[in-house]
Amino acid sequence: MLVREQWLSWGENHPKTQTFFVHAPMKNMNMGLGGSIINDKFAELPNTAIYGDYSYSIFYPNERSLSFGLKAGLTLFTGFLSNIKTMNPEVYDPAFADIPNKVLPNFGVGMYYSSPSYYLGFSVPKLIANKITERGVETTAVSREQMHIYLMGGYVFDISRIIKFKPYFMVRQTMNAPMSIDLTGQFVFADILWLGGTYRIGDAIGAVLQIKATDQLSIGYAFDLSTNEINSSSHEVMLSFDFSFGRGRVRSPRYF
């Protein structure tokens, strides 16, 4: 579970996101199933995404694997655009007409390679650029779901017997927007405490904290501060729990 409150200085209209993920290997350990529910709200634009996930993994010697993923689902989108105050509220603007209960189906793909010490992943979560239209009018701000491309990777260095260092990155690219690059480094102490910092090039700096309270329960917190004209802070809280169901060790990288 993940809760994010972004750009708090914007007041009640700041972006808010609540996310719930679940995933598990099947009896055939090469396959996995999962799902997600993401509730997102920015000003007068609430939406809820519901998706299912499937993965197939090919295992190699020395605990290496190559996985392929498929995602399918839909987003329930609503736009209360008539509540937005314009410079001329007396003049009707059809671009600010409400968008009621729009259903936007979509699907995505991804690949993921991992070993005991490093990983590399690539994904396109939404392949369909759905149009969001109302009364024959499209607005550039909310008219389309754009395709986002993600590239990520990381490595784990053994500093000492109880200290490890994990640098990793994520690159995001979408049409008509600048590329976003996140660089993060975390120190892992005795496999219990994860502490580090993150830098989004030209956009924000932040800190990341995670505690493995038990073998199954992890709790995390992240904070970032915008370095651009937005000049605001964001907060994120994470809660993760692993159920074993008596099935033994799950084949997944320890630090990824």
C-alpha positions in Angstrom: 0.0 0.0 0.0 1.2 3.5 -0.9 -0.1 6.9 0.0 1.3 10.1 -1.6 0.5 13.7 -0.9 2.1 15.9 -3.5 2.8 19.7 -3.5 1.2 20.5 -0.2 1.6 24.2 -0.6 -1.2 24.1 -3.2 -3.8 23.6 -0.5 -6.8 21.4 -0.9 -6.3 21.0 -4.6 -2.9 19.4 -4.3 -2.4 16.0 -6.1 -3.3 12.9 -3.9 -2.7 9.3 -4.7 -3.6 6.1 -2.9 -2.3 2.8 -4.3 -2.9 -0.9 -3.5 -0.8 -3.6 -5.1 -0.9 -7.4 -4.7 1.1 -10.1 -6.6 2.1 -13.7 -6.1 3.7 -16.6 -7.9 1.5 -19.4 -9.1 1.9 -23.1 -8.4 4.0 -23.1 -11.6 6.7 -20.8 -10.3 7.5 -19.5 -13.8 4.2 -17.6 -13.7 2.8 -14.8 -11.5 -0.5 -13.0 -11.2 -1.2 -9.6 -9.6 -3.4 -6.6 -9.6 -3.5 -2.9 -8.6 -6.0 -0.2 -7.7 -4.8 3.4 -8.0 -7.0 6.3 -6.8 -5.7 9.6 -8.0 -7.0 13.1 -7.6 -5.7 16.4 -8.9 -7.9 19.5 -8.4 -11.2 18.7 -10.2 -9.8 15.6 -12.0 -10.4 12.4 -10.0 -9.7 9.0 -11.5 -9.4 5.4 -10.4 -7.4 2.8 -12.3 -8.0 -1.0 -11.9 -5.5 -3.3 -13.5 -4.6 -7.0 -13.6 -1.0 -8.3 -14.2 0.5 -11.5 -15.5 4.2 -12.4 -15.7 6.2 -15.3 -17.1 9.9 -15.8 -16.0 12.7 -17.8 -17.5 15.3 -18.9 -14.8 19.0 -19.2 -15.5 21.9 -20.5 -13.4 23.3 -18.4 -10.5 19.8 -17.1 -9.5 19.3 -15.0 -12.7 16.0 -14.6 -14.4 14.3 -12.8 -17.3 10.6 -11.9 -16.9 8.0 -10.7 -19.3 4.9 -8.9 -18.1 1.4 -8.0 -19.4 -1.0 -5.6 -17.9 -4.7 -4.9 -18.7 -7.5 -3.0 -17.2 -9.3 0.4 -17.2 -9.4 3.8 -15.7 -12.6 5.5 -14.5 -12.1 9.2 -15.2 -14.3 12.1 -14.2 -13.7 15.8 -14.8 -15.5 18.5 -12.8 -14.2 21.2 -15.1 -17.2 23.5 -14.5 -15.9 24.0 -10.9 -12.6 25.6 -12.2 -12.6 29.4 -11.9 -11.7 31.0 -15.2 -10.7 34.6 -16.0 -14.2 35.3 -17.4 -16.7 33.2 -15.4 -19.7 34.9 -17.1 -18.6 33.6 -20.5 -19.4 29.9 -21.2 -16.4 28.0 -22.4 -17.2 24.5 -23.8 -13.7 23.3 -23.1 -14.6 23.5 -19.4 -17.7 21.3 -19.6 -17.9 18.5 -17.1 -16.7 15.0 -18.2 -18.9 12.4 -16.5 -17.7 8.8 -15.9 -15.4 8.2 -18.8 -14.2 4.5 -19.0 -10.7 4.2 -20.6 -9.5 0.7 -21.2 -5.8 0.1 -21.7 -3.0 -2.5 -21.6 0.8 -2.5 -21.1 3.9 -4.6 -21.4 7.2 -4.9 -19.6 10.5 -6.8 -19.3 12.7 -7.4 -16.2 16.1 -9.0 -15.8 17.6 -9.7 -12.4 20.5 -11.3 -10.7 21.6 -11.5 -7.1 23.4 -8.1 -7.4 21.7 -6.1 -10.1 18.5 -5.6 -12.1 17.3 -3.9 -15.3 13.7 -3.2 -16.3 11.7 -1.6 -19.2 8.0 -1.0 -19.4 5.2 0.8 -21.1 2.2 0.6 -18.7 -0.3 2.2 -21.1 0.0 1.5 -24.8 -3.3 3.1 -25.9 -3.5 7.0 -26.0 -7.2 7.2 -25.1 -8.9 10.5 -26.0 -11.0 12.3 -23.4 -13.5 14.4 -25.2 -16.8 16.0 -24.3 -19.3 17.7 -26.7 -16.8 17.7 -29.6 -14.3 19.8 -27.7 -10.8 18.6 -26.7 -8.5 20.4 -24.3 -4.8 19.9 -24.4 -4.6 19.5 -20.6 -6.9 16.5 -20.2 -7.7 15.4 -23.7 -5.5 12.3 -23.9 -3.8 9.5 -21.9 -0.2 9.8 -23.2 2.1 6.8 -23.5 4.8 6.7 -20.8 8.0 4.7 -21.2 10.0 3.6 -18.2 13.6 2.4 -17.9 15.0 1.4 -14.5 18.0 -0.4 -13.1 20.1 -0.8 -9.9 23.0 -2.5 -8.3 23.8 -3.7 -4.7 27.4 -3.3 -3.5 28.7 -5.1 -0.4 30.4 -2.4 1.7 30.9 -4.7 4.7 29.4 -7.7 6.3 26.4 -5.7 7.6 26.3 -2.7 5.3 25.3 -2.6 1.6 24.9 0.3 -0.8 22.2 0.3 -3.5 22.2 2.9 -6.2 19.4 2.8 -8.8 17.8 5.0 -11.4 14.5 5.5 -13.2 14.0 7.3 -16.6 10.5 8.3 -17.7 9.7 9.7 -21.1 6.4 10.8 -22.6 5.4 12.8 -25.7 5.5 16.6 -25.5 7.2 16.6 -22.1 10.8 16.7 -20.9 12.5 13.5 -19.9 12.4 12.7 -16.2 15.5 11.0 -14.5 15.5 9.9 -10.9 18.8 9.0 -9.2 18.6 7.3 -5.8 21.2 5.8 -3.4 20.3 3.8 -0.3 22.5 2.3 2.4 21.2 -1.0 3.9 22.1 -1.7 7.5 21.9 -5.3 8.7 19.1 -5.9 6.2 16.8 -4.0 8.5 17.3 -0.2 8.0 17.3 1.3 4.5 18.3 5.0 4.4 19.2 7.2 1.4 18.5 10.2 -0.8 17.1 10.8 -4.2 17.5 13.5 -6.9 15.2 14.1 -9.8 17.3 16.0 -12.3 16.2 19.7 -12.5 13.1 19.0 -10.4 13.4 17.7 -6.8 15.6 16.4 -4.1 14.5 14.0 -1.3 15.1 11.4 1.4 14.0 7.8 1.6 13.6 5.7 4.8 12.5 2.0 5.1 12.4 -0.3 8.1 12.0 -4.0 7.8 10.0 -4.4 11.1 9.7 -8.2 10.7 10.6 -10.8 8.1 7.2 -10.1 6.5 6.5 -6.4 7.3 8.2 -3.4 5.8 7.3 0.3 6.5 8.7 3.2 4.4 8.6 6.9 4.2 9.8 9.3 1.4 10.0 13.1 1.3 10.9 15.3 -1.6 11.2 19.0 -2.1 10.8 20.7 -5.5 13.7 22.7 -6.8 11.7 24.3 -9.6 9.2 27.1 -9.6 6.6 24.8 -7.8 8.7 25.1 -4.7 6.7 22.7 -2.6 7.1 19.4 -0.7 5.6 15.9 -1.1 5.2 13.0 1.3 4.9 9.3 0.7 4.1 6.4 3.1 4.5 2.8 2.2 3.4 -0.4 3.9 4.3 -3.9 2.6 3.5 -7.4 3.9 4.6 -10.7 2.6 2.4 -13.8 3.0 4.1 -17.1 2.7 1.1 -19.5 3.0 3.6 -22.3 3.8 4.8 -22.4 0.2 8.5 -21.9 1.0 10.8 -19.3 -0.4 9.6 -17.0 -3.2 11.9 -16.6 -6.1 12.5 -12.9 -6.1 15.6 -10.8 -5.6 16.3 -9.9 -2.0 17.0 -6.2 -2.5 14.8 -5.4 -5.5 
